[in-house]
């Protein structure tokens, strides 16, 4: 069982993690939307000068936007964990309702499942 003091510490840890991820997400968005080629490199337009540059830029933009999506999903998980704290059910596995090991909460403070249930969920999701 998690004590009230521990719950406060997890809340602070989750808030700090969310702030860091939010900063990272903002930087990634800026990077993904930054112009390349032309004006960004001193030219007369925003059009990359070579087709290879255009392809590289598209790949990097797609990769960066995928990272932004992952960061947004993490923020959603952290918000859900904060809601569980408010509801008094933080640290309880959503599948089996047993307490999640404190070591797991230290490693993944936004987790919804104990190790056993997380493994079972991963096995079911595997092709």
Secondary structure, DSSP 8 states (H G I E B T S, - for coil): ---HHHHHHHHHHHHHHHHHHHHHHHHHHHHHH---STGGGTSSSSS-SSHHHHHHHHHHHHHHHHHHHHHHHHHHHHHHHHHHHHHT-TTB-TTT--B--HHHHHH-TT--S-HHHHHHHHHHH--
